[in-house]
Amino acid sequence: MNRAWPPRRVRSRVRVVAVLLSLVAIGVAITLVAGNPSGYAPYSPDSPEPAGLKALRLLLEQAGSGLKASTEPSSAGIILVPRDDLSSRQRESLLATVRSGSRLVLTDLDGKLGETLSVGAVELSREQDLTPQCISPLTQGVEAIEILPETAVYLPLDPRVPASVCFAGGKGAFMIDSPYGSGEIVMLSEPWLLTNEGLGERDNAVLAHNLLAAAGRAVTLLEGGLIAGTGEETLSSIMPRGAKAALLQLLVAFAALAAWRARRLGLPPADPGPVSVPGSEIVLAAGGLLHRAGAAGHAARRIQSDLRRTLKIQLGLPADLPVGDLARIAGERTALTAADLAAVLDPIPDTLSASGLVAFAQKAQAVRRLLDHSTRAAGGPAAADRGGKS
C-alpha cells in the first residue's frame, strides 16, 4: 500500500509553522518601518525630539532656574502650560496660584483657559518673522522671532481687561501680556517657539529666556491630570507609536490567519447530491395532504388561482388585474360564456364538499380547453388581443 509522503499531519504542521514565521517576519518589518518608539510624551522636558522641551530645560538650567514637570502648579514661581489638557480642578488651582503672584506662560489659547481669559483668534499670520512692536521687559534684546507659517494670532475679546500685545501679525498678536490679580499671564499663540525645533530660530531663545528665566524663579511645567472621559484628545493621538504598531501587527496577523483558514487546501470533499423527486410525486403528495385534512375549499382555491394566472398569460393581461375585469375581457376575447367564467372565478366557500371539488375541477378543465381552442384559433395571445379589439 502506497502512502503519500510526507504524511498529512506533517504537512499541516509545516503549513502552520510557515504561517507563523510569515507573521513574525511581517511584525519585524512593521516594527522597523514604524521606528523605535521613544516613549516621550509631547512637550516633555527630557525629550530630544522636535516637539520636546529638552533644549529649553538646558537653557533654563544654565540660567539657574531649571524646568520640572508636575501636575500641581508651584506656589511662587513661573508656570508653563504648553498644552491645555488640564482638569477643572487643575485650572482652578492654577488661576488661584497666578492670582496670588505667579506668572503663567500659556501657549495653548484654544482650550478652556483661553475661554476663561477671553482671548480669541482673529486670523492666520501671513508672516513668519515678527518684530516686538511693543515696549516690555519681556521683549528686551529681541529683534525678531520666527513662528510657523499660518499661525493663528489672537486678541483680547474683553476690552475692559488691561493687556499689552506684542509681535503683531496682521490684525492680531502672537503674544498677549495681561495682569491677573497679583500675578501675570503671558499668552503665546503656539508652543513651537519653545520646542527643540523652534528654540534655535532667530531670537526665539532670547524671548524664552525673558519669559521663563529672567525672574530667577523656579519654572514648573504643568502637565494634565485629566479624569477618564474628559478632554478633547482622541485615543489615537495619545497612543504611543509602539502601541499603534502592535495593533497594526494584530490586524495583519488576523488577515493572514483568515486567508489561510478560509482557503480549502486539497481536493473538495464529495458531498452527496440532493434526492431527485419527480414533479408528479410532489403533486400527489400535496393532494394527499389536502385530502387527509379535508381542505376541499383550499384545494379548489389553488386550482382557481392557477386558472386565473393561465387566463392572464394567455390573454396578455397584467398580473394584478381585478377578477371582474378579467372575466369581462375573457368573455369578450374568447368563446367562454359568462356562466362558464362565473363558475370558475367566483369566490369559493370554505364548506365546499369533496364532490363539489371534483365538479369545480371539471369546470376549470373545461374552461382551459375552451381557452386553448380560442387562443389557437386566434393565433396566440397577441392575435387574441387584436381580435378582441376589432
Secondary structure as UniProt FT lines:
FT   HELIX           8..34
FT   TURN            42..43
FT   TURN            45..46
FT   TURN            50..51
FT   HELIX           54..62
FT   TURN            63..64
FT   STRAND          67..70
FT   STRAND          78..81
FT   HELIX           88..99
FT   TURN            100..101
FT   STRAND          103..106
FT   HELIX           112..116
FT   TURN            117..118
FT   STRAND          119..124
FT   STRAND          129..130
FT   HELIX           137..139
FT   TURN            140..141
FT   STRAND          145..146
FT   TURN            149..150
FT   STRAND          152..156
FT   TURN            159..160
FT   STRAND          164..169
FT   TURN            170..171
FT   STRAND          172..180
FT   TURN            181..182
FT   STRAND          183..188
FT   HELIX           191..194
FT   TURN            196..200
FT   TURN            202..203
FT   HELIX           204..212
FT   TURN            213..215
FT   STRAND          219..222
FT   TURN            228..229
FT   HELIX           235..238
FT   HELIX           241..262
FT   HELIX           279..293
FT   HELIX           296..315
FT   TURN            319..320
FT   HELIX           323..333
FT   HELIX           338..345
FT   TURN            350..351
FT   HELIX           354..378
FT   HELIX           381..389
//
